[in-house]
Amino acid sequence: MLKRPLALFAGLVLSCSSLLAQAADTLKVSAIPDEAPTELLRKFKPLGEYLEQKLGMKVEFVPVADYPAVVEALATDRLDMAWLGGFTFVQVHLKSPTATPLVQREQDAKFTSKFITANPEIKSLADLKGKTFAFGSISSTSGSLMPRYFMLKDDNIKPESYFSRVAYSGAHDATAAWVQAGKVDAGVLNASVWDKLVASGKVDTSKVKVFATTPSYYDYNWTVRGSLDPALKEKIKQAFLSLDPANPADKAILDLQAASRFIETSPDNYKGIEEAARAAELLK
């Protein structure tokens, strides 16, 4: 009488084991949506193919709707790895202290944000009083948190009382488009996206100008969930560190990531971001 239930149970165990094995063979990766979804996918495709070769497993890119979705998915082990900004890393790390930042681009150790305008009368932050201003996403390190922090720290500017209107575009490229179209008097975006928009001709530099740059700070990194197999973490880290700009195929991948090369990073590098977020009352 027990043989049939036992057989069914064994079948279920084997089926679950098969599904777990399949899941373990796929690295689920995402990124904060700081640019258009099509652009994020375009940038990730060659990197994903490279990682598949290096790791010997499938790599799947999982798009997300917003910044909090990436934080929650990585902190609850529904993602294996994500491209995070400094602030989103801090949020993940507070929820999941074992989440591990593996690598960052060389320039992420000294990242900056650019203040831009299409109004020729604006030459400094002092000229923006009473005018309209755009940040990126409210959860963006380079498009919101750090520019806001430096405005308050260095110029005693509280955006909501200093500007006539504060808006959030949702992404760096959207901020540039808003400024160029005259939807706002000025805005702020990260230096890397600004350089890319200029190089690709997607912003008209005869109209839109940089009028200020923030001090430097740590920003983006690739972070893996804390429960990921340590051997796999190491393989992923070495795959990034092995990307060689002298190799044309590797350089193409690095160029899409706006990276000269990747270097190791650690949670300690982001303590300043956490302090800035607490000062801005964005963390409790």
N, C-alpha and C positions, 0 to 999 in steps of 0.2 A: 504493500500500500504506500510505502514511503518513497519508492523508487522514482515515481513520476514527479512528485514535488521536488525531490533532490535534483533530478535531471533538469527541471525547469530553473531551479535556483543556480545550478552550475552554468546553465546557458546564459542567465542574466549576468552572472559574475564575469563570464568570458566576454559578453557583449560590452559591459561597462569597462572592462580592462582594455578592450579594443578601442573604445572611444577615448579613454584616457591616453592611450599610447598615441592615437592620432593627434590629440590635442597637444601632447608633449612634443610632437614632431613639427608643430607650427608655432613660430614666434609671432605673436600678435603685437603690432607696433602702431603707434599713433603719434600725433603732434598737436600742439596747441594751434588752433585755427587763426593764426595771426596774418594769414594771407588768404586769397581766394582758394576754395577747395581744389579747383583744377590745377592751380599752381603748386599746391602742396603735393599732389599726386605726381605731377611732372617732375618735381625735384626729387621725390623719394624713389621713383621706379628704378633707376640705375643703381642706387644705393641698396635697395632691397634685393636686386639680382646679385649684387656683389656679396651681400651678407649670406644669401642662400648658398653660394659657392663656398664661402669660407666656413660656414657653420654646418653644412650638410643637412639642412632642414628647410622647410618651407617658411617663407617670411610673408606675412599678410599685413597690409596697411589697412587700418580701421579708422575711417573718418569719424569725427565727432562734431557735435553741433556748436559747442562753446568751450571756453576754458574750464569751468567747473566740471564738465563731463570728463575731461582728461584726468583731472585731479582725482575724482572719485573712482574712475575705472582703474587707474594705476594703484591707488591706495587700497583697493579691495581685490586686487589680483585678477581683475578681468582683462587687464593688459599686461604684457610682459615688459614692454619698453616704450618710452615716449620721449619726444623732443620737447623739453620744457623751457620756459623762461625762468629767470632767477626766482621770481615771486611764486610761480606755480610749483617750482621745486620745493620752496619753503612750505607751501600748503600741503604738498604730498608728504613731505618729511615729518610734519607735525601730526599727520594722520597715521603715517606708517614709518616710524623711526628707522626701520631697517632698509627702506628704499635707498638705492645706491646710485649716486651720480658717477658715471664711469668716465666720460670724456666730455671735453668742450672744444670748440674751435679756439685756435690760438688767440684770436681777437676778442673772444668772450671774457678773457681775463682783464681787458681794458675796453669795455664796451661804452658807447655813448649814444645819446639821442640828439636828433636835430630838430630845432624849431624852424618852421618854414612859413612863408607868407607870399601872397601874390600882390600885396598892397605895397607900392613903392614908398609910402610914407612910414612904414613900420621898419625900424632899424634896430630895435632892442625891445626887451620885455616891457620897459617903461612906456613905450609907445602903444602898448596893447590895452592899457587901462580902459575899461568900458566897452571893449570890443568883443567879438565872438571868437571862441576858441574850441578846437577839437582835440581830444585824446583818442587813442585807439580803443581797445577793450579796457574795461575797468580793472581786469585782472592782469593786464599786460605790464611786465616789468619796465620795458623800454618805451612803451607807448602811453603809460599812465603813472605807475608808481614812482619811478625814479625821477622823471621830470617834475612831478608834483612835489616830491621830497626836496629836490634842489631849489625849486621856486620858493618854497616856504623857508628853507634853511638859509639860502644865500640872499634872497630878495624880499623876504617876508611877504610873499604873495600867496594869498589864499584864493584859489581859482574861483570858487563859487561867489565870492564877494568882489573879486577884482575884475572879472570879465562880465560882460552883460549877459552872456549865455555860454554855458559849458555843454558840449555835445560829445558823444562817444560814437565814433564811426564803426567800431568793431574790428578793424584791421588796419595795418600800417599803410597798405596800398590804397585803401579807401580814404584814409586821412589825406593823403597826397591829392587824390582825385577831388575831394571836397574843397581843399584849399585852391586848387587850380580852377575849379568851376565857380569859385566865389561864394560857396555855401557858408564858409566861415572866414574870418579875417586871418586866422593863423591856426597852426596845429603842430603836433609833435609826433615824430615817428623814429624808429630806430635807424641808426646810421647805415647798417647793412642793407636794409630794404631801400633806403634813399639812394645809395650808390647803385644798386641794381636797377632802380627805376630810371635813373639818369643814364646809365650805360645802355639800357634797352630803348631809350627814347620815349618812354611812357610818361615822362613828365617834361613839360616845356620849361627849360631853365631860363628862357628869355622872359618868362612870366613869374615862375616860382623860384624863390631864393631862400637859402639858409641864412638866418639872421642871428642865430645863437646855437651853441653846442653845450651840452651838460658836461660836468666832470665825469671821469670814467668810473665804472663799476663792473662787477661780475654779472654775467647774464646767462645765456642759454647753455644747456647741457643735455646729454642723452642719459636718462635715468632708467634703471631697471627695478622691477619689484623686488622687495627684500627676500621673498621666498623662492626666487629663481635659483636653480642649481648653481652653486659656486663655480663649477668647472665651465658651465655655459657662460656665466658672467665674464670670466676671464677670456674665453674665446671671443666673445663680442668685443671686449675692450681691445684685445690684440688686433682684431680685424680693423677697427677704426684707426689704431695707432700705426698699422701697416700701410695705410693709404699713402702713397709716395707721389708727391707732385712732379717728380722727374719721370714718372711713368705716365704716358699719354692717357691711358684708360682710367687710371686712378685720378689724374688731374681733372678729367671730365666730371667725375663724381664729386670731387672737392669743389670744383667751380660751381656746380649746381647747389652745393651747400654753402656757397659764399665763404669757403674755408681755404686758408693756405695749407693748413694741416690740423689734425686733432691732437690734443694733449690730455694727459690725465687731470682729473679734478677731484674734489672732495667736499663733503658737507660744510666744512669750516669756511670754505670760500664764500658761502652764502649767508654768513651770520650778519653781514652788513645789510643785506636785503631784508632779513627778518627785522632788524632794528628799524629800518626805514618804514617797513609795513606797520610796525607797532606805533611808530611816531605819527603815521598818517591815519591811525586808528582803523586799519584794514584787517588787523588780527586782534583777537580777544584773548 
